Amino acid sequence: MPPNVLKTVVFLGSARNCTPPWGGDSRLGDRVVSWVKSALTSRRSEDLGGGPDSPVTHDFHVVDPLEAFGEGGALSGFTGGEMRTPTFFMKGDDLPPATKALQEKIGEADCYIIVSPEYNHSVPPALSSVMGHFGGSLYSCKPSGIVTYSPGPWGGMRAAMQIQVMCHTLGCLPVSKLCGMPTVGDLLEKDGTPKNPDDRMLKQLPELLTQLEWMAVAMKNQRDKTGTF
């Protein structure tokens, strides 16, 4: 893969698949992750050394806990959402093929984006379980960006503060810019299309991605030179 293409893993933090009694989406995060995917697809960063002829772009992979923990998923059968068997407690040859493939995706990534709601003012268990199934060495010396959302006015900020700590501990250092999306139903259509492209809340993500790309390129260059610690 060309050096100007960042391998990016997007972790979706919600495994919810039920509609709340008051109505609405079964999983509001689907709108947000679709918006993030659209943004990653259209990114062309020319200010990171490559210029207009070689802009930085993203080759991204979304990790959905509904799929990972579902039948035949990378984290089903031998383990589950309660993390009965972390992958780093297993020999590589004992990992199921789907698990090994996900492990390789995470390990080969140049950066991570976490798209998450806030459950009980904290980190959703699906997110901490998916990421925690894999050892910190896979995440080490790479940056992460945090996008949180909510149906109400706070944009998942309490979870964002705790996800920052989790990412620090795993070794994928979070960039300083956060993207907190309040009242997502008012901002995004079901397919992730902005209802009002000029809404100031939508300006958070490009600023986060600018920081993430700068850090990802810098840290990739250093990893290539000296490896990780």
N, C-alpha and C positions, 0 to 999 in steps of 0.2 A: 504493500500500500504506500502511495506517495507520502513523503514526510509532512506535507501540508494538510493531510487528512487526519483529523483527530478521531480516534476510536472512543465513542462516548456511550456509557451505559446509563440508562434512565431507570431508576427504581420507582415504581408506583407503590405508595404506602398503604393503600386501602384494599382490603379483600371483601368489602361489603357487597352483597348481592341481593339485598332486600329493599323494598320501597318503604320509607317511613310512614307511620299512620297518617301524617298530615299531607302526604303526597310528595311529589318531586322525583328526582332521579334516584335510581337504585344505587348509583355510585357517581357522585358529583365529580370525582376526580377524572372520569373519562373525558369530560369537557376540557379540563386543564391539561391533561397529558396530550390530547390532540392538538391543543394550542402550542404546547412546547414542541411537539414533533414538527409542526408546520414551521415554527421559528427556526429550528435546527436545519430543516431542509433548505430554507432560504438564506442561511447565513453565508456570507462571503467576506471574511475579514482580510483586508488588504494591508493593514498596518502592522503586521507581525513579521515582517521580513521578506515575504514572498512577493509583495506588490500586486498589481492588478492581473498579472499573468499567472500568478500562483497563489490565490487567496486561501486562507485557512477555512476548511469546511468540516462537516461532521459525518461520520459513518456511525449511526446510532442503533442501539438495540434496547428495547423496552423489556424490563423484567416485571411481569404482572403476577402478584401473589396468587390470584385466582387460578392462573395457569400453573404456576410453580408448585402449588400445593394440591392442585386438582389431579384427577385420575391420569396417570401416565406422565405427570409433571416432573420437573427436575428435583423437586423436594417432596415427593410422595412415596408411599410404600415404606422405605427404610426409616423414614423420619416423618415429620409433620410440622404444623405451625407451632407446636409446643417444643420443637427442637430436641427430639429424643436422641438424635445422633448427629452432632456437628460433623461436617465433612473433614475437619482437621483431626478427628478422632478415627479416621478410616485410612487405610492404605489406598493409594491412587488406583491400583488395579481392582479394588473392590467397589469403586464408585460406579453407579449405573451410567450408561452412555449419556443420558440427558443431563445428569448431574455434572459429569465431567465436562460436557460442552459448555454449561453455564459457568462452571469454575474457570474455564479457559477464557470465556468472554470477559469475566470480571478481571482476571489477571492480566489480560492483554489491553485493557482499557487505558486510555490516557487521562480520562476525567469521568466524573459521575455527576448526575443530576438527580436529586431526590424530589419527587412530587408527592406531597403528603397532606392529609388532613390532620386534625387535632382530635384525639379521642380522650375524653375525660381529662382534658387539659394536659395531655401527655402524648408521647410517641405511640402511634398505632402498633399493636403487637405484630401485625403482619410485616411491617417494615423492619423492625428490629430483628425479627426472626429470619427473614430472607437474607438480610445483610450479615447477620451474626452467624449464619450457617457456615460462612467462609472465613478463613483466617486472615488476620490483619496484614500479613505479608503480601496478599494480593492487592490490597488497597494502598500500600505504602508509597510515599513520595509522589502522590498524585493529588490534584485539587478536586473539590466538589462544590456544587452549587445547590442551594436549597430553595425550593418553591413550595409554599404552603397555601392552603385555601380553606375557606369555610363558607357555609350558607349565610352566616351572620356577619357582623361588622369587624371582627378582629383578625380575620385572615389567617388563622392558625399560628399566630406569632408565639404563643406559649410552647407549642410543639417545636417550632423552629429553633427556639433557644436550646431545647434539649437535644434536637437532632444535631446541632452544631457540636455539642459535647461528644455525642456518639461518633460523629465523623472524625473529630480530632483524635479520639481514642483508637479508632480503626486505622488511622494514618492517612486518610484522604482529607486533607485540610480544607475546610470550607472558606470560600472567598467571603469578603466582608459584606458585599451587597446581597441583601435578601430580597426575595420576591414574595410578598404576601397578598393573596387575592381574596378580598372580602366579597360577600354577596355574589358569588360566582354566577348564579343564575341571571343576574342583571348585567354581567359583563360579557359572557360567552354564550353562544348558541350551543345546542347539544353536540354539534360536530366540531366544536372548538373555535368556530369563526367569531371574531369580536363583533359584538352588537354595535359598538361605536369605536371604530379604530383609533379615534383621537382621545379616548378616555385616558386620563393621566395614569391610572393604575396599570395600564398595559405597557407603560414605558419602563417598568421595573425589570422585565425579563431581558431586553436588549442590553441594559447596563450590567446585569448579572453575567450574561454570556460574554461580554467584552472582558470582564475580569477573569472569568473562567478560562477563556481561550488564551489570554496572556499568560496565566499561570500554567496552563497545560502545556503550552509550547516551551516555556522556560524549564519546567520540570522534566519534560520529555528529553530536551537537549542534555540536561544534566544526568538523567538516568542513562542515556546512551553513552555518555562519557565515562561515568564512574560507577554505574549501577546504583542500587539502593543501599540504605543502611539498616 
